[in-house]
Amino acid sequence: MTRKRIRHEKLLNENKRNSVLSKRSEGLAKKAEQLQILCGVDIAIIGHRQGGEGNVILWPSPEAVEERVNKFMEFPELERKKKMVTHESYLEQTLNTERDNIAKLQKVMAVKEGHQLLAQKPLDMMQITELSMVEDMAMDMIKKLKKRADEIGHPMGTTSGLVEGGGELL
């Protein structure tokens, strides 16, 4: 049975909010314990409910949390921040990954468009942008041919008439 998708927004009903917090805190503690056992790491969970100092969630116990936080604070600041991920750095990393994916997809599309253009028009009837797409397609094919030649141990000769990297005929 599939679970109902939850909306990520603040619950207005305080009783419902406390119920969800209690259930989710138990699930989080269970996952933290599993991770601690599987990976052999020290984990502490610190949470704070709104409404006063008595509303603190400490897992596994207040003493263990204090010990683990003190142990963490003993590390030099550079060591602590080395692997720290802020929301901003996470978003920046995600954006860079997506930009790379878009660039790769654009390259693939240019190659496919080059194939289609070559099948539809002769080279002397193409515009500069179309010729650029056909060039991308040709360079992609050359890379694939070189890779395949390396795989089967057949050296690619220079008799093809192409200048290495330039793609111009001699």
GROMACS elastic network, one bead per residue, 0.5 to 0.9 nm:
[ bonds ]
;  ai    aj funct       b0    kb
    2     5     6  0.89752   500
    3     6     6  0.87804   500
    6     9     6  0.88858   500
    7    10     6  0.88111   500
    8    11     6  0.89633   500
   10    17     6  0.80174   500
   11    14     6  0.72343   500
   11    16     6  0.71223   500
   11    17     6  0.56132   500
   12    15     6  0.89604   500
   12    16     6  0.80380   500
   12    17     6  0.73091   500
   13    16     6  0.53603   500
   13    17     6  0.61288   500
   13    18     6  0.87665   500
   14    18     6  0.61304   500
   14    19     6  0.85248   500
   15    18     6  0.52155   500
   15    19     6  0.61686   500
   15    20     6  0.86588   500
   16    19     6  0.50363   500
   16    20     6  0.61325   500
   16    21     6  0.85108   500
   17    20     6  0.52113   500
   17    21     6  0.60839   500
   17    22     6  0.85931   500
   18    21     6  0.50062   500
   18    22     6  0.60731   500
   18    23     6  0.86406   500
   19    22     6  0.51864   500
   19    23     6  0.62871   500
   19    24     6  0.85447   500
   20    23     6  0.51964   500
   20    24     6  0.58981   500
   20    25     6  0.82635   500
   21    24     6  0.51706   500
   21    25     6  0.57788   500
   21    26     6  0.84824   500
   22    25     6  0.51823   500
   22    26     6  0.63246   500
   22    27     6  0.87865   500
   23    26     6  0.52894   500
   23    27     6  0.64004   500
   23    28     6  0.87144   500
   24    27     6  0.50052   500
   24    28     6  0.60211   500
   24    29     6  0.85111   500
   25    29     6  0.60500   500
   25    30     6  0.85214   500
   25    57     6  0.84775   500
   26    29     6  0.51294   500
   26    30     6  0.61863   500
   26    31     6  0.87165   500
   27    30     6  0.50882   500
   27    31     6  0.62742   500
   27    32     6  0.85955   500
   28    31     6  0.51591   500
   28    32     6  0.60874   500
   28    33     6  0.85954   500
   28    45     6  0.86979   500
   29    32     6  0.50020   500
   29    33     6  0.61215   500
   29    34     6  0.86248   500
   29    45     6  0.76594   500
   29    59     6  0.69193   500
   29    60     6  0.77749   500
   30    33     6  0.51565   500
   30    34     6  0.62957   500
   30    35     6  0.86872   500
   31    34     6  0.50519   500
   31    35     6  0.61273   500
   31    36     6  0.84794   500
   32    35     6  0.50661   500
   32    36     6  0.60104   500
   32    37     6  0.86284   500
   32    43     6  0.67259   500
   32    44     6  0.81040   500
   32    45     6  0.82225   500
   33    37     6  0.62169   500
   33    38     6  0.85686   500
   33    43     6  0.78937   500
   33    60     6  0.85341   500
   34    37     6  0.52009   500
   34    38     6  0.60034   500
   34    39     6  0.83761   500
   35    38     6  0.51255   500
   35    39     6  0.57543   500
   35    40     6  0.76120   500
   35    41     6  0.75556   500
   35    43     6  0.83303   500
   36    39     6  0.55535   500
   36    40     6  0.52213   500
   36    41     6  0.50078   500
   36    42     6  0.61626   500
   36    43     6  0.63646   500
   37    40     6  0.53475   500
   37    41     6  0.74160   500
   38    41     6  0.82891   500
   42    68     6  0.70259   500
   43    59     6  0.84576   500
   43    60     6  0.83829   500
   43    65     6  0.82280   500
   43    68     6  0.75049   500
   44    58     6  0.74104   500
   44    59     6  0.57162   500
   44    60     6  0.66194   500
   44    61     6  0.86030   500
   44    64     6  0.76073   500
   44    65     6  0.53939   500
   44    66     6  0.87825   500
   44    68     6  0.67667   500
   44    69     6  0.77953   500
   45    57     6  0.74694   500
   45    58     6  0.57185   500
   45    59     6  0.50166   500
   45    60     6  0.73966   500
   45    65     6  0.73346   500
   46    56     6  0.73760   500
   46    57     6  0.56695   500
   46    59     6  0.67248   500
   46    65     6  0.77549   500
   47    55     6  0.84448   500
   47    56     6  0.57620   500
   47    58     6  0.65335   500
   47    59     6  0.88528   500
   48    51     6  0.89224   500
   48    52     6  0.87510   500
   48    53     6  0.80786   500
   48    54     6  0.88724   500
   48    55     6  0.59318   500
   48    57     6  0.59745   500
   48    58     6  0.87448   500
   49    52     6  0.76001   500
   49    53     6  0.84481   500
   49    54     6  0.86217   500
   49    55     6  0.51199   500
   49    56     6  0.62047   500
   49    57     6  0.77635   500
   50    53     6  0.85310   500
   50    55     6  0.70398   500
   51    54     6  0.81311   500
   51    55     6  0.68818   500
   52    55     6  0.59578   500
   52    56     6  0.84900   500
   53    56     6  0.64729   500
   57    62     6  0.87493   500
   58    61     6  0.57895   500
   58    62     6  0.56115   500
   58    64     6  0.88024   500
   58    65     6  0.66105   500
   59    62     6  0.68866   500
   59    64     6  0.77356   500
   59    65     6  0.65676   500
   60    63     6  0.84376   500
   60    64     6  0.63717   500
   60    65     6  0.68139   500
   61    64     6  0.52078   500
   61    65     6  0.60614   500
   61    66     6  0.85459   500
   62    65     6  0.51523   500
   62    66     6  0.61413   500
   62    67     6  0.86255   500
   63    66     6  0.51685   500
   63    67     6  0.61934   500
   63    68     6  0.86805   500
   64    67     6  0.50487   500
   64    68     6  0.61176   500
   64    69     6  0.85285   500
   65    68     6  0.51500   500
   65    69     6  0.60247   500
   65    70     6  0.84576   500
   66    69     6  0.52042   500
   66    70     6  0.60584   500
   66    71     6  0.85063   500
   67    70     6  0.52127   500
   67    71     6  0.61250   500
   67    72     6  0.86298   500
   68    72     6  0.61081   500
   68    73     6  0.85701   500
   69    73     6  0.61019   500
   69    74     6  0.86609   500
   70    73     6  0.50084   500
   70    74     6  0.62549   500
   71    74     6  0.52600   500
   71    75     6  0.71726   500
   72    75     6  0.57037   500
   72    76     6  0.89758   500
   72    80     6  0.75230   500
   73    76     6  0.75813   500
   73    77     6  0.79902   500
   73    80     6  0.79207   500
   74    77     6  0.85610   500
   75    78     6  0.81827   500
   75    79     6  0.62543   500
   75    80     6  0.62558   500
   76    79     6  0.52794   500
   76    80     6  0.63700   500
   76    81     6  0.88465   500
   77    80     6  0.50473   500
   77    81     6  0.62082   500
   77    82     6  0.84992   500
   78    81     6  0.53053   500
   78    82     6  0.59821   500
   79    82     6  0.52008   500
   79    83     6  0.77600   500
   80    83     6  0.69421   500
   80    84     6  0.69109   500
   81    85     6  0.81837   500
   82    85     6  0.86614   500
   85    88     6  0.81216   500
   85    89     6  0.61895   500
   85    90     6  0.62797   500
   86    89     6  0.52267   500
   86    90     6  0.61157   500
   86    91     6  0.85967   500
   87    90     6  0.51048   500
   87    91     6  0.61917   500
   87    92     6  0.85781   500
   88    91     6  0.52068   500
   88    92     6  0.61235   500
   88    93     6  0.86096   500
   89    93     6  0.60432   500
   89    94     6  0.85008   500
   90    93     6  0.51595   500
   90    94     6  0.61621   500
   90    95     6  0.85902   500
   91    94     6  0.50139   500
   91    95     6  0.60321   500
   91    96     6  0.85529   500
   92    95     6  0.50856   500
   92    96     6  0.61667   500
   92    97     6  0.86210   500
   93    96     6  0.51590   500
   93    97     6  0.62312   500
   93    98     6  0.86619   500
   94    97     6  0.51247   500
   94    98     6  0.61996   500
   94    99     6  0.86000   500
   95    98     6  0.50572   500
   95    99     6  0.60585   500
   95   100     6  0.85845   500
   96   100     6  0.61865   500
   96   101     6  0.85924   500
   97   100     6  0.51282   500
   97   101     6  0.62293   500
   97   102     6  0.86739   500
   98   102     6  0.61091   500
   98   103     6  0.85822   500
   99   102     6  0.50520   500
   99   103     6  0.61878   500
   99   104     6  0.86515   500
  100   103     6  0.50945   500
  100   104     6  0.62374   500
  100   105     6  0.86357   500
  101   104     6  0.51309   500
  101   105     6  0.61710   500
  101   106     6  0.85821   500
  102   105     6  0.50406   500
  102   106     6  0.60545   500
  102   107     6  0.85769   500
  103   106     6  0.50613   500
  103   107     6  0.62437   500
  103   108     6  0.86998   500
  104   107     6  0.50997   500
  104   108     6  0.62722   500
  104   109     6  0.86417   500
  105   109     6  0.60768   500
  105   110     6  0.85454   500
  106   109     6  0.50192   500
  106   110     6  0.61225   500
  106   111     6  0.86641   500
  107   110     6  0.50771   500
  107   111     6  0.63263   500
  107   112     6  0.87194   500
  107   136     6  0.77827   500
  108   111     6  0.51577   500
  108   112     6  0.62728   500
  108   113     6  0.86055   500
  108   137     6  0.87032   500
  109   112     6  0.50238   500
  109   113     6  0.59856   500
  109   114     6  0.83830   500
  109   133     6  0.89916   500
  110   113     6  0.50422   500
  110   114     6  0.60044   500
  110   115     6  0.86806   500
  110   132     6  0.85925   500
  110   133     6  0.52797   500
  110   134     6  0.79026   500
  110   136     6  0.66364   500
  110   137     6  0.70370   500
  111   115     6  0.63907   500
  111   116     6  0.88144   500
  111   133     6  0.63114   500
  111   134     6  0.70040   500
  111   135     6  0.83884   500
  111   136     6  0.57274   500
  111   138     6  0.79925   500
  111   139     6  0.89789   500
  111   140     6  0.72377   500
  112   115     6  0.51051   500
  112   116     6  0.63870   500
  112   117     6  0.86711   500
  112   133     6  0.84477   500
  112   134     6  0.89367   500
  112   137     6  0.71686   500
  113   116     6  0.50109   500
  113   117     6  0.60140   500
  113   118     6  0.84668   500
  113   130     6  0.84023   500
  113   133     6  0.65315   500
  113   134     6  0.76290   500
  113   137     6  0.81483   500
  114   117     6  0.50969   500
  114   118     6  0.60460   500
  114   119     6  0.85782   500
  114   130     6  0.71752   500
  114   131     6  0.78839   500
  114   132     6  0.81378   500
  114   135     6  0.74771   500
  114   136     6  0.71574   500
  114   137     6  0.54276   500
  114   138     6  0.82142   500
  115   118     6  0.52546   500
  115   119     6  0.63509   500
  115   120     6  0.88213   500
  115   133     6  0.84811   500
  115   134     6  0.68828   500
  115   137     6  0.67117   500
  115   138     6  0.89560   500
  116   119     6  0.51808   500
  116   120     6  0.62851   500
  116   121     6  0.87312   500
  116   134     6  0.89539   500
  117   120     6  0.50609   500
  117   121     6  0.58710   500
  117   122     6  0.83544   500
  117   123     6  0.88626   500
  117   126     6  0.83762   500
  117   130     6  0.71313   500
  117   131     6  0.87392   500
  117   133     6  0.82429   500
  117   134     6  0.72316   500
  118   121     6  0.56799   500
  118   122     6  0.66292   500
  118   123     6  0.72409   500
  118   134     6  0.68744   500
  119   122     6  0.79413   500
  121   124     6  0.82685   500
  121   125     6  0.64666   500
  121   126     6  0.68963   500
  122   125     6  0.56307   500
  122   126     6  0.69959   500
  123   126     6  0.54594   500
  123   127     6  0.87560   500
  123   130     6  0.89618   500
  123   131     6  0.73413   500
  123   134     6  0.88861   500
  124   127     6  0.84828   500
  126   129     6  0.80726   500
  126   130     6  0.57687   500
  126   131     6  0.61524   500
  127   130     6  0.52443   500
  127   131     6  0.61952   500
  127   132     6  0.86598   500
  128   131     6  0.50344   500
  128   132     6  0.61414   500
  128   133     6  0.87611   500
  129   132     6  0.50166   500
  129   133     6  0.64557   500
  129   134     6  0.88169   500
  130   133     6  0.51222   500
  130   134     6  0.63476   500
  130   135     6  0.86066   500
  131   135     6  0.60427   500
  131   136     6  0.86003   500
  132   136     6  0.62352   500
  132   137     6  0.86403   500
  133   136     6  0.50580   500
  133   137     6  0.62768   500
  133   138     6  0.86575   500
  134   138     6  0.61226   500
  134   139     6  0.86115   500
  135   139     6  0.60696   500
  135   140     6  0.84399   500
  135   167     6  0.81426   500
  136   139     6  0.51844   500
  136   140     6  0.60950   500
  136   141     6  0.86017   500
  137   140     6  0.51055   500
  137   141     6  0.62296   500
  137   142     6  0.87199   500
  138   141     6  0.50412   500
  138   142     6  0.62205   500
  138   143     6  0.87027   500
  138   167     6  0.85222   500
  139   142     6  0.50187   500
  139   143     6  0.62390   500
  139   144     6  0.86551   500
  139   165     6  0.87550   500
  139   167     6  0.71786   500
  140   143     6  0.51549   500
  140   144     6  0.62872   500
  140   145     6  0.86542   500
  141   144     6  0.50615   500
  141   145     6  0.61020   500
  141   146     6  0.86198   500
  142   145     6  0.50043   500
  142   146     6  0.61370   500
  142   147     6  0.85305   500
  143   146     6  0.51739   500
  143   147     6  0.61331   500
  143   148     6  0.85966   500
  144   147     6  0.50752   500
  144   148     6  0.61018   500
  144   149     6  0.85078   500
  145   148     6  0.51241   500
  145   149     6  0.60339   500
  145   150     6  0.85819   500
  145   156     6  0.85018   500
  146   149     6  0.50250   500
  146   150     6  0.61771   500
  146   151     6  0.86173   500
  146   155     6  0.81904   500
  146   156     6  0.65472   500
  147   150     6  0.51570   500
  147   151     6  0.62650   500
  147   152     6  0.89010   500
  148   152     6  0.63870   500
  148   153     6  0.84805   500
  148   154     6  0.84645   500
  149   152     6  0.53656   500
  149   153     6  0.59515   500
  149   155     6  0.61546   500
  149   156     6  0.65285   500
  150   154     6  0.60181   500
  150   155     6  0.65753   500
  150   156     6  0.81165   500
  151   154     6  0.77435   500
  152   155     6  0.88287   500
  156   159     6  0.85219   500
  156   160     6  0.85680   500
  157   160     6  0.68309   500
  158   161     6  0.65112   500
  158   162     6  0.72033   500
  158   163     6  0.82287   500
  158   164     6  0.86024   500
  159   162     6  0.78985   500
  160   163     6  0.87923   500
  160   169     6  0.89142   500
  161   168     6  0.80941   500
  161   169     6  0.56449   500
  161   170     6  0.59084   500
  162   165     6  0.83440   500
  162   166     6  0.75706   500
  162   167     6  0.55217   500
  162   168     6  0.56911   500
  162   169     6  0.52220   500
  162   170     6  0.67476   500
  163   166     6  0.54614   500
  163   167     6  0.55805   500
  163   168     6  0.57528   500
  163   169     6  0.67331   500
  163   170     6  0.72135   500
  164   167     6  0.66379   500
  164   168     6  0.85781   500
  165   168     6  0.86672   500
  166   169     6  0.88863   500
